[in-house]
């Protein structure tokens, strides 16, 4: 491990809600995205999520770069995410988060 690199800390879990009115179909697109971060600050997580590209959940068209969706980030636990029916992102190591 490089000298300047700290080992990863505890995961903090969040549910991010992304909402916008689609400029193409006019529908109200809403997506709930479970995520984890070693940073417990929801504002930090929101800033990282805001950098992602989003698509309308209705017509599947990508959201224009000039449009900015509404982001809500709520702190939660892995257990709540599992019981909510939301799917964990594929990037997570399944053995680490398995029951």
N, C-alpha and C positions, 0 to 999 in steps of 0.2 A: 504494500500500500504506500502511495507517495506520502512524504512527510507532511505536506500541507493539507492532506485530505483527512477529514474526520470520518469515523465510521457512521453509518446511517443510524439515526436515533429511532425512537418510538414512532410508529405510524399514527397519525391523527386522521380520522375518517370524516368525510364530508359528503353531503348530497348537494350537488349544484343543479339549480333549475335554470334553464335557458329558455327564454320566451321572446317571441317577436311576431309582428304581423308580417307575413310574407309579402314582399313587393310584387311577386309574380302571380300567386293565386289568391291573395287577400285573406288567406286563412290564418288563424291564430296557432302558430307552431309552439309546442311546449315539449321540452325534453328534460328528463331527470338523469343526471350523470353522477354515479357514485365514484368517488376518488379518494385517494390517500396521499398524505404528504408528511414529511418529517417536520414541516413547519406548521405550527398550530394556529397561525394567523389566517382567518378566513379572507381577509383582504388580499393577502399574498396569493392564496389559492384562486380567488376571483381574477386577479391580474393575470395569472398563468392560463386560466381557462379562457379568458377573453382573447388570447392570442390564437386560439384554435379556429378552424374553419367550420362553419355550421351549415347544415342543410335543413330545408323545411321538412317537417315530419309529415306533412300532408302531400305536397307535390314532389318532394325530394330534390328540388332545385337548390343549388348552393345560394347562400345568403350573400348578397353583394358586399364587397369590401367596405363600401361607404356606410352601410347599415350597422348599427350597434344593438345587439340584443340586450334585453334586461337579464341580469345575472343575480341570482340569490344563492348564497352559500351558507348552508346550515351545518354546524358541527353535529356529528352523530357517532355511532359505534358500528363496528363490523357486524355485530349480532343484529342490530336494527336493519342494516342493509340486507343481510341474508333473509330476514323474515319479511321484508318489504316486497320481495319479488323482483327487485332490481338485480340485474346481472352484473357481477364483478367484471371489470375490464380484463381483457385477455393478457395485458402486460403484467399482471400480478402473478407471482409464483404460486401455483396451486398448492404444493405441499406446505408452504408457509402459512396459508390461510385455510387449510382444510380442517375439518372438525376433529 
